[in-house]
Amino acid sequence: MGVRLGELMVHKGLLSEDERNAILEAQLESGRPFGLLAEQMFGVSPRDVEQIWAEQFAELAEKIDPCTSSAAPEALACIERRQAWQFRTVPMRFEGSELVIATDAASLPRAMRFVGWRIARPCRFVLADPDALSMALQTYYPMAGLDSRTLAELTRDVSR
């Protein structure tokens, strides 16, 4: 596995090394998730935990170029055009019963929340370069006035 959640939190200044070690000890005793213990024991915000988890996931996730990989029409039909832009997601294909969805690393936490309440089937995220994701959104979900610059502004606003 890549970098551990606790290491990322220390690196980002969310936890000290002593706090990380205390969480690891508590985790051995309780079996509870590291992020949950960080929230409960040291007041790390759920948003920070989610963002760090997304960074960790980004290191491990499959990378895709949604412009060179054709999206299946039945996958694209799973969400509406507005939702695709708002949550920066492009459903690419089905693999068995699982829907494979492209997003970028910065949009991953928000895309995961959206998919959790919107799509009633197992989903797996793959990551795309933000510019390639923007081009795919323009190709598969065209909307007047929305382009790569708009997407960059939306992504910047979400990450604040």
RODREN-974442 format. One record per atom (N, C-alpha, C): atom name; x, y, z; residue number from 0. Coordinates in nm, 4 decimals. Atoms other than C-alpha are relative to their C-alpha. Last residue first. Layout:
<rs>
  atom         X         Y         Z    n
    CA         X         Y         Z  NUM
...
</rs>
This chain:
<rs>
  atom         X         Y         Z    n
     N   -0.0240   -0.1019   -0.1041  159
    CA   -1.1234    2.5939   -0.0751  159
     C   -0.0606   -0.0394    0.1311  159
     N   -0.1150    0.0369   -0.0829  158
    CA   -1.1117    2.2766   -0.2870  158
     C    0.0319    0.1036    0.1067  158
     N    0.0308    0.1158   -0.0841  157
    CA   -1.4660    2.3243   -0.4183  157
     C    0.1155   -0.0293    0.0950  157
     N    0.0967   -0.0399   -0.1021  156
    CA   -1.3989    2.6775   -0.5495  156
     C   -0.0280   -0.1140    0.0970  156
     N   -0.0696   -0.0879   -0.0947  155
    CA   -1.0841    2.5645   -0.7330  155
     C   -0.0925    0.0414    0.1131  155
     N   -0.0893    0.0839   -0.0785  154
    CA   -1.2724    2.2767   -0.8952  154
     C    0.0730    0.0826    0.1047  154
     N    0.0829    0.0796   -0.0904  153
    CA   -1.5514    2.5091   -1.0095  153
     C    0.0868   -0.0860    0.0924  153
     N    0.0535   -0.0902   -0.1032  152
    CA   -1.2995    2.7552   -1.1538  152
     C   -0.0855   -0.0747    0.1012  152
     N   -0.1128   -0.0365   -0.0870  151
    CA   -1.1132    2.4780   -1.3364  151
     C   -0.0463    0.0923    0.1118  151
     N   -0.0274    0.1139   -0.0861  150
    CA   -1.4443    2.3455   -1.4708  150
     C    0.1146    0.0305    0.0960  150
     N    0.1080    0.0070   -0.0984  149
    CA   -1.5370    2.6875   -1.6026  149
     C    0.0253   -0.1131    0.0980  149
     N   -0.0246   -0.1116   -0.0929  148
    CA   -1.1984    2.7166   -1.7748  148
     C   -0.1056    0.0010    0.1104  148
     N   -0.1077    0.0369   -0.0921  147
    CA   -1.2424    2.3698   -1.9271  147
     C    0.0303    0.1107    0.0999  147
     N   -0.1184    0.0511    0.0678  146
    CA   -1.5801    2.4602   -2.0772  146
     C    0.1082   -0.0281    0.1033  146
     N   -0.0891    0.0759   -0.0882  145
    CA   -1.9348    2.5440   -1.9754  145
     C    0.1144   -0.0583   -0.0818  145
     N   -0.0684   -0.0848   -0.0974  144
    CA   -2.1167    2.8261   -2.1545  144
     C    0.0905   -0.0742    0.0963  144
     N   -0.0398   -0.1321    0.0478  143
    CA   -2.3654    2.6048   -2.3369  143
     C    0.0651    0.0791    0.1129  143
     N    0.0911   -0.1033   -0.0519  142
    CA   -2.3692    2.2578   -2.1913  142
     C    0.0526    0.1350   -0.0464  142
     N   -0.0193   -0.1412    0.0385  141
    CA   -2.2172    1.9506   -2.3521  141
     C   -0.1079    0.0898    0.0602  141
     N    0.1070   -0.0763   -0.0656  140
    CA   -2.2418    1.6280   -2.1486  140
     C    0.0121    0.1479   -0.0367  140
     N    0.1123    0.0866   -0.0353  139
    CA   -2.0403    1.3644   -2.3360  139
     C   -0.1196    0.0736    0.0596  139
     N    0.0370    0.0951    0.1049  138
    CA   -1.7883    1.5769   -2.5254  138
     C   -0.1304   -0.0719    0.0322  138
     N    0.0440   -0.0759    0.1164  137
    CA   -1.7650    1.8809   -2.2972  137
     C   -0.0493   -0.0923   -0.1113  137
     N    0.1277   -0.0632   -0.0351  136
    CA   -1.7531    1.6555   -1.9923  136
     C   -0.0552    0.0778   -0.1190  136
     N    0.1024    0.1054    0.0018  135
    CA   -1.4833    1.4457   -2.1612  135
     C   -0.1365    0.0569    0.0358  135
     N    0.0295    0.0312    0.1401  134
    CA   -1.2796    1.7579   -2.2375  134
     C   -0.1076   -0.1081   -0.0096  134
     N    0.0739   -0.1125    0.0571  133
    CA   -1.3057    1.8686   -1.8756  133
     C   -0.0385   -0.0264   -0.1452  133
     N    0.1360    0.0102   -0.0523  132
    CA   -1.1997    1.5266   -1.7538  132
     C   -0.0868    0.1112   -0.0574  132
     N    0.0650    0.1083    0.0747  131
    CA   -0.8970    1.5426   -1.9842  131
     C   -0.1440   -0.0186    0.0472  131
     N    0.0261   -0.0493    0.1358  130
    CA   -0.8047    1.8824   -1.8404  130
     C   -0.0699   -0.1063   -0.0848  130
     N    0.1097   -0.0977    0.0046  129
    CA   -0.8485    1.7607   -1.4814  129
     C   -0.0320    0.0514   -0.1406  129
     N   -0.0604   -0.1319   -0.0032  128
    CA   -0.6309    1.4501   -1.5411  128
     C   -0.1135    0.1031   -0.0105  128
     N   -0.0401   -0.0618    0.1258  127
    CA   -0.8452    1.1469   -1.4817  127
     C    0.0717    0.1308    0.0285  127
     N   -0.0388   -0.1408   -0.0007  126
    CA   -0.9001    0.9182   -1.1877  126
     C    0.0517    0.0450   -0.1352  126
     N   -0.1295   -0.0076    0.0661  125
    CA   -1.0983    0.5976   -1.1730  125
     C    0.0317    0.1480   -0.0127  125
     N   -0.0542   -0.1217    0.0594  124
    CA   -1.3815    0.5523   -0.9290  124
     C    0.1340   -0.0261   -0.0654  124
     N   -0.1448   -0.0065   -0.0191  123
    CA   -1.5704    0.2318   -0.8659  123
     C    0.0504    0.1241   -0.0722  123
     N   -0.0758   -0.0886    0.0883  122
    CA   -1.9453    0.2090   -0.8202  122
     C    0.1477   -0.0074    0.0352  122
     N   -0.1420   -0.0133   -0.0341  121
    CA   -2.1785   -0.0536   -0.6749  121
     C    0.0710    0.0863   -0.1045  121
     N   -0.0732    0.1189    0.0454  120
    CA   -2.5413    0.0234   -0.7531  120
     C    0.1450    0.0173    0.0420  120
     N    0.0344    0.1150   -0.0840  119
    CA   -2.8054    0.2693   -0.6365  119
     C    0.0618   -0.1284   -0.0549  119
     N   -0.0089    0.1204    0.0822  118
    CA   -2.6536    0.5834   -0.7828  118
     C   -0.0151   -0.1232    0.0886  118
     N    0.0671   -0.0056    0.1303  117
    CA   -2.7615    0.9177   -0.6392  117
     C   -0.0046   -0.1328   -0.0739  117
     N    0.1446   -0.0217   -0.0125  116
    CA   -2.6950    0.9180   -0.2635  116
     C   -0.0722   -0.0104   -0.1336  116
     N    0.0585    0.0722   -0.1126  115
    CA   -2.3501    0.7596   -0.2558  115
     C   -0.1502    0.0186    0.0129  115
     N    0.0293    0.1358    0.0443  114
    CA   -2.2636    0.8858   -0.6043  114
     C   -0.0677   -0.0795    0.1111  114
     N    0.1066   -0.0026    0.0998  113
    CA   -2.2892    1.2444   -0.4856  113
     C   -0.0412   -0.1420   -0.0395  113
     N    0.1242   -0.0323   -0.0718  112
    CA   -2.0809    1.1871   -0.1726  112
     C   -0.1189   -0.0029   -0.0962  112
     N    0.0382    0.1161   -0.0800  111
    CA   -1.8144    1.0105   -0.3789  111
     C   -0.1294    0.0258    0.0771  111
     N    0.0571    0.0992    0.0919  110
    CA   -1.8070    1.2906   -0.6367  110
     C   -0.0454   -0.1230    0.0778  110
     N    0.1347   -0.0465    0.0360  109
    CA   -1.7546    1.5450   -0.3582  109
     C   -0.0695   -0.0990   -0.0926  109
     N    0.0896    0.0052   -0.1169  108
    CA   -1.4623    1.3520   -0.2150  108
     C   -0.1441    0.0400   -0.0328  108
     N    0.0369    0.1322   -0.0493  107
    CA   -1.3135    1.2805   -0.5618  107
     C   -0.0902    0.0017    0.1230  107
     N    0.1456    0.0134   -0.0051  106
    CA   -1.3225    1.6311   -0.7076  106
     C   -0.0460   -0.1291    0.0664  106
     N    0.0554   -0.1090   -0.0805  105
    CA   -0.9595    1.7192   -0.6371  105
     C   -0.1506   -0.0138    0.0193  105
     N   -0.0344    0.0176   -0.1414  104
    CA   -0.8404    1.3787   -0.7589  104
     C   -0.0627    0.1080    0.0874  104
     N   -0.1397   -0.0343   -0.0261  103
    CA   -1.0239    1.3985   -1.0903  103
     C    0.0242   -0.0046    0.1505  103
     N   -0.0018   -0.1332   -0.0612  102
    CA   -1.3379    1.2081   -1.1857  102
     C    0.1459    0.0398    0.0126  102
     N   -0.1202   -0.0831    0.0034  101
    CA   -1.4126    0.8991   -1.3923  101
     C   -0.0263    0.1321    0.0702  101
     N    0.0231   -0.1438    0.0133  100
    CA   -1.6867    0.6541   -1.2957  100
     C    0.1325    0.0749    0.0038  100
     N   -0.1308   -0.0641   -0.0082   99
    CA   -1.6883    0.2768   -1.3396   99
     C   -0.0182    0.1470   -0.0348   99
     N   -0.0115   -0.1153    0.0882   98
    CA   -2.0328    0.1297   -1.2661   98
     C    0.1355    0.0654    0.0238   98
     N   -0.0683   -0.1191   -0.0524   97
    CA   -2.0212   -0.2164   -1.1096   97
     C    0.0099    0.1088   -0.1071   97
     N    0.1026   -0.0884   -0.0559   96
    CA   -2.2791   -0.4831   -1.2005   96
     C    0.0585    0.1329    0.0480   96
     N    0.0955    0.0803   -0.0745   95
    CA   -2.0376   -0.6617   -1.4340   95
     C   -0.1098    0.0930    0.0496   95
     N   -0.0803    0.1219   -0.0099   94
    CA   -1.7901   -0.3967   -1.5382   94
     C   -0.0795   -0.0920    0.0906   94
     N    0.0360    0.0998   -0.1002   93
    CA   -2.0130   -0.1154   -1.6554   93
     C    0.1010   -0.1131   -0.0076   93
     N    0.0375    0.1333    0.0461   92
    CA   -1.8679    0.1791   -1.8396   92
     C   -0.0500   -0.0831    0.1178   92
     N   -0.0685    0.0482    0.1199   91
    CA   -1.7528    0.5403   -1.8308   91
     C   -0.0540   -0.1325   -0.0536   91
     N    0.0137    0.1460   -0.0027   90
    CA   -1.9684    0.7394   -1.5890   90
     C    0.0530   -0.0569   -0.1319   90
     N    0.0385    0.0562    0.1293   89
    CA   -1.8252    1.0915   -1.6137   89
     C   -0.0081   -0.1512    0.0160   89
     N   -0.0033    0.1446    0.0167   88
    CA   -1.8068    1.2885   -1.2903   88
     C   -0.0429   -0.0383   -0.1411   88
     N   -0.1169    0.0315    0.0791   87
    CA   -1.7303    1.6500   -1.2115   87
     C    0.0231   -0.1510   -0.0098   87
     N   -0.0789    0.0906   -0.0827   86
    CA   -1.9937    1.6808   -0.9395   86
     C    0.1237   -0.0516   -0.0727   86
     N   -0.0004   -0.0436   -0.1397   85
    CA   -2.1656    1.9889   -1.0843   85
     C    0.0926   -0.0856    0.0865   85
     N   -0.0821   -0.1197   -0.0171   84
    CA   -2.0672    1.9083   -1.4419   84
     C    0.0122    0.0390    0.1474   84
     N   -0.1351    0.0313    0.0477   83
    CA   -2.1966    1.5512   -1.4429   83
     C    0.0933    0.1184    0.0213   83
     N   -0.0694    0.0733   -0.1065   82
    CA   -2.4940    1.6506   -1.2288   82
     C    0.1433   -0.0327   -0.0409   82
     N   -0.0327   -0.0954   -0.1069   81
    CA   -2.6035    1.9131   -1.4815   81
     C    0.0790   -0.0670    0.1115   81
     N   -0.1044   -0.0924    0.0459   80
    CA   -2.5839    1.6599   -1.7653   80
     C    0.0426    0.0969    0.1096   80
     N    0.0430   -0.1097    0.0865   79
    CA   -2.7916    1.4033   -1.5805   79
     C    0.1180    0.0912   -0.0324   79
     N    0.0094   -0.1320   -0.0639   78
    CA   -2.6606    1.0789   -1.4408   78
     C   -0.0422    0.1029   -0.1035   78
     N    0.0217    0.0145   -0.1448   77
    CA   -2.6939    0.7075   -1.5169   77
     C   -0.0090    0.1329    0.0739   77
     N    0.1408   -0.0244   -0.0325   76
    CA   -2.7402    0.7689   -1.8916   76
     C   -0.0288   -0.0069    0.1499   76
     N    0.0241   -0.1445    0.0034   75
    CA   -2.3629    0.7990   -1.9384   75
     C   -0.1431    0.0340    0.0423   75
     N   -0.0653   -0.0566   -0.1182   74
    CA   -2.3255    0.4357   -1.8322   74
     C   -0.0277    0.1503    0.0079   74
     N    0.0788    0.0406   -0.1163   73
    CA   -2.5848    0.3128   -2.0829   73
     C    0.0632    0.0498    0.1308   73
     N    0.1230   -0.0780   -0.0133   72
    CA   -2.4154    0.5207   -2.3556   72
     C   -0.0833   -0.0377    0.1227   72
     N    0.1160    0.0760    0.0460   71
    CA   -2.0777    0.3555   -2.2893   71
     C   -0.1276    0.0824    0.0203   71
     N    0.1001    0.0194   -0.1048   70
    CA   -1.7901    0.5994   -2.2558   70
     C   -0.1209   -0.0702   -0.0603   70
     N    0.1388   -0.0318    0.0324   69
    CA   -1.5098    0.5569   -2.5059   69
     C   -0.0913   -0.0297    0.1184   69
     N    0.0823    0.1156   -0.0369   68
    CA   -1.1612    0.5619   -2.3607   68
     C   -0.1450    0.0368   -0.0262   68
     N   -0.0403    0.1083    0.0887   67
    CA   -0.9409    0.8142   -2.5434   67
     C   -0.0725   -0.1306    0.0311   67
     N    0.0137   -0.0445    0.1386   66
    CA   -1.1059    1.1239   -2.3992   66
     C    0.0375   -0.1105   -0.0980   66
     N    0.1385    0.0169    0.0474   65
    CA   -1.1689    0.9663   -2.0599   65
     C   -0.0225    0.0483   -0.1422   65
     N    0.0194   -0.1174    0.0844   64
    CA   -0.7939    0.9247   -2.0103   64
     C   -0.1398   -0.0139   -0.0591   64
     N    0.0696    0.0173    0.1278   63
    CA   -0.7781    0.6848   -1.7193   63
     C    0.0037    0.1322   -0.0757   63
     N    0.0041   -0.1265    0.0737   62
    CA   -0.5756    0.6326   -1.4045   62
     C   -0.0607   -0.0283   -0.1372   62
     N   -0.0244    0.0138    0.1431   61
    CA   -0.6504    0.3392   -1.1754   61
     C   -0.0112    0.1381   -0.0639   61
     N    0.1093    0.0185    0.0957   60
    CA   -0.6435    0.4419   -0.8132   60
     C    0.0497   -0.0177   -0.1427   60
     N    0.0233    0.1405    0.0313   59
    CA   -0.3568    0.3853   -0.5726   59
     C   -0.0963   -0.0233   -0.1153   59
     N   -0.1267    0.0671    0.0255   58
    CA   -0.2032    0.7296   -0.5288   58
     C   -0.0206   -0.1416   -0.0525   58
     N   -0.0514   -0.0458    0.1290   57
    CA   -0.5417    0.8956   -0.5692   57
     C    0.1332   -0.0668   -0.0341   57
     N    0.0639    0.0769    0.1052   56
    CA   -0.6808    0.6875   -0.2823   56
     C    0.0595    0.0348   -0.1363   56
     N   -0.0517    0.1357   -0.0122   55
    CA   -0.4308    0.8414   -0.0404   55
     C   -0.0562   -0.0875   -0.1131   55
     N   -0.1397   -0.0051    0.0449   54
    CA   -0.5158    1.1902   -0.1616   54
     C    0.0623   -0.1396    0.0035   54
     N    0.0038   -0.0138    0.1463   53
    CA   -0.8878    1.1106   -0.1294   53
     C    0.1417    0.0056   -0.0567   53
     N    0.0324    0.1312    0.0549   52
    CA   -0.8303    0.9843    0.2262   52
     C   -0.0003    0.0058   -0.1530   52
     N   -0.1221    0.0806   -0.0107   51
    CA   -0.6550    1.3108    0.3063   51
     C   -0.0250   -0.1402   -0.0559   51
     N   -0.0953   -0.0507    0.0983   50
    CA   -0.9540    1.5063    0.1764   50
     C    0.1294   -0.0814    0.0014   50
     N    0.0467    0.0371    0.1333   49
    CA   -1.2030    1.2916    0.3692   49
     C    0.1007    0.0426   -0.1070   49
     N   -0.0182    0.1451    0.0101   48
    CA   -1.0078    1.3268    0.6923   48
     C   -0.0378   -0.0461   -0.1403   48
     N   -0.1435    0.0246    0.0146   47
    CA   -0.9853    1.7027    0.6386   47
     C    0.0285   -0.1494   -0.0143   47
     N   -0.0392   -0.0451    0.1338   46
    CA   -1.3619    1.7234    0.5747   46
     C    0.1493   -0.0237   -0.0243   46
     N    0.0371    0.1033    0.0981   45
    CA   -1.4332    1.5127    0.8839   45
     C    0.0402    0.0381   -0.1423   45
     N    0.1327   -0.0159    0.0608   44
    CA   -1.2393    1.7684    1.0885   44
     C   -0.0299   -0.1136   -0.0974   44
     N   -0.0219   -0.0187    0.1431   43
    CA   -0.9484    1.6524    1.3017   43
     C   -0.1377    0.0046   -0.0662   43
     N    0.0791   -0.1054    0.0622   42
    CA   -1.0619    1.7015    1.6597   42
     C    0.0318    0.0274   -0.1456   42
     N   -0.0777   -0.1234    0.0164   41
    CA   -0.7828    1.5069    1.8268   41
     C   -0.0713    0.1080   -0.0798   41
     N   -0.1059   -0.0206   -0.0992   40
    CA   -0.9389    1.1923    1.9745   40
     C    0.0657    0.1375   -0.0097   40
     N    0.0455    0.0101   -0.1390   39
    CA   -1.2737    1.1757    1.7991   39
     C    0.1079    0.0382    0.1002   39
     N    0.1071   -0.0961   -0.0271   38
    CA   -1.1738    1.3018    1.4552   38
     C   -0.0345    0.0022    0.1481   38
     N   -0.0623   -0.1327    0.0088   37
    CA   -0.8429    1.1140    1.4495   37
     C   -0.1025    0.1094    0.0294   37
     N   -0.0724   -0.0238   -0.1256   36
    CA   -1.0267    0.8026    1.5730   36
     C    0.0687    0.1369   -0.0006   36
     N    0.1000   -0.0212   -0.1043   35
    CA   -1.2705    0.8260    1.2828   35
     C    0.0673    0.0286    0.1344   35
     N    0.0582   -0.1333    0.0173   34
    CA   -0.9846    0.8683    1.0370   34
     C   -0.1026    0.0327    0.1069   34
     N   -0.0951   -0.1036   -0.0389   33
    CA   -0.7959    0.5672    1.1715   33
     C   -0.0628    0.1385   -0.0072   33
     N   -0.0748   -0.0655    0.1074   32
    CA   -1.0954    0.3341    1.1430   32
     C    0.0870    0.1150    0.0509   32
     N    0.0756   -0.1054    0.0682   31
    CA   -1.1944    0.1400    1.4568   31
     C    0.0865    0.0688   -0.1061   31
     N    0.0287    0.0420    0.1371   30
    CA   -1.0283   -0.1899    1.5501   30
     C   -0.0761    0.1044   -0.0800   30
     N    0.1417   -0.0113    0.0351   29
    CA   -1.0615   -0.0915    1.9157   29
     C   -0.0356   -0.0555   -0.1374   29
     N    0.0910    0.0442   -0.1057   28
    CA   -0.7333   -0.1936    2.0777   28
     C   -0.1454   -0.0064   -0.0475   28
     N   -0.0305    0.1409   -0.0311   27
    CA   -0.5092   -0.1751    1.7726   27
     C   -0.0973   -0.0564    0.1024   27
     N    0.0535    0.0797    0.1099   26
    CA   -0.6826    0.1473    1.6652   26
     C    0.0261   -0.1490    0.0234   26
     N    0.1447    0.0121   -0.0217   25
    CA   -0.6173    0.3051    2.0033   25
     C   -0.0635   -0.0880   -0.1075   25
     N    0.0192    0.0846   -0.1188   24
    CA   -0.2461    0.2328    1.9629   24
     C   -0.1486   -0.0229    0.0261   24
     N   -0.0347    0.1366    0.0397   23
    CA   -0.2477    0.3721    1.6083   23
     C   -0.0173   -0.0975    0.1161   23
     N    0.1120    0.0528    0.0794   22
    CA   -0.4325    0.6800    1.7304   22
     C    0.0279   -0.1435   -0.0412   22
     N    0.1092    0.0260   -0.0950   21
    CA   -0.1723    0.7408    2.0007   21
     C   -0.1213   -0.0584   -0.0731   21
     N   -0.0331    0.1227   -0.0726   20
    CA    0.1048    0.7022    1.7409   20
     C   -0.1092   -0.0363    0.1001   20
     N    0.0155    0.1134    0.0917   19
    CA   -0.0598    0.9620    1.5147   19
     C    0.0251   -0.1313    0.0723   19
     N    0.1444    0.0209    0.0171   18
    CA   -0.0926    1.1986    1.8101   18
     C   -0.0270   -0.1169   -0.0929   18
     N    0.0506    0.0597   -0.1239   17
    CA    0.2762    1.1549    1.8959   17
     C   -0.1502   -0.0280   -0.0094   17
     N   -0.0377    0.1416    0.0011   16
    CA    0.3730    1.2161    1.5316   16
     C   -0.0499   -0.0702    0.1255   16
     N   -0.1417    0.0157   -0.0323   15
    CA    0.1745    1.5383    1.5384   15
     C    0.0341   -0.1484   -0.0079   15
     N   -0.0336    0.0749   -0.1214   14
    CA   -0.1559    1.5560    1.3555   14
     C    0.1503    0.0094    0.0247   14
     N    0.1271    0.0224   -0.0685   13
    CA   -0.3164    1.7828    1.0950   13
     C    0.0197   -0.0737    0.1315   13
     N    0.0088   -0.0791   -0.1226   12
    CA    0.0199    1.9208    0.9853   12
     C   -0.1312   -0.0156    0.0748   12
     N    0.0843   -0.1179    0.0238   11
    CA   -0.0118    1.7995    0.6250   11
     C   -0.0154    0.0876    0.1248   11
     N   -0.0638   -0.0813    0.1038   10
    CA    0.2821    1.5571    0.6690   10
     C   -0.0769    0.1295   -0.0251   10
     N   -0.1170   -0.0621   -0.0626    9
    CA    0.1341    1.4287    0.9948    9
     C    0.0664    0.0942   -0.0999    9
     N    0.0503   -0.0994   -0.0956    8
    CA   -0.2020    1.3703    0.8266    8
     C    0.1144    0.0700    0.0725    8
     N    0.0467   -0.1176    0.0747    7
    CA   -0.0333    1.2007    0.5309    7
     C   -0.0492    0.1088    0.0940    7
     N   -0.1192   -0.0687    0.0516    6
    CA    0.1569    0.9700    0.7624    6
     C   -0.0394    0.1258   -0.0774    6
     N   -0.0654   -0.0709   -0.1104    5
    CA   -0.1618    0.8839    0.9478    5
     C    0.1225    0.0764   -0.0446    5
     N    0.0806   -0.1159   -0.0351    4
    CA   -0.3432    0.7951    0.6249    4
     C    0.0665    0.0836    0.1092    4
     N    0.1107    0.0227   -0.0937    3
    CA   -0.0687    0.5590    0.5148    3
     C   -0.0680    0.1318    0.0361    3
     N   -0.0143   -0.0729   -0.1250    2
    CA    0.1432    0.6225    0.2075    2
     C   -0.1239   -0.0207    0.0864    2
     N   -0.0741   -0.1253    0.0050    1
    CA    0.1123    0.3589   -0.0583    1
     C    0.0125    0.0619    0.1371    1
     N    0.0847   -0.1184    0.0000    0
    CA    0.0000    0.0000    0.0000    0
     C    0.0884    0.1236    0.0000    0
</rs>
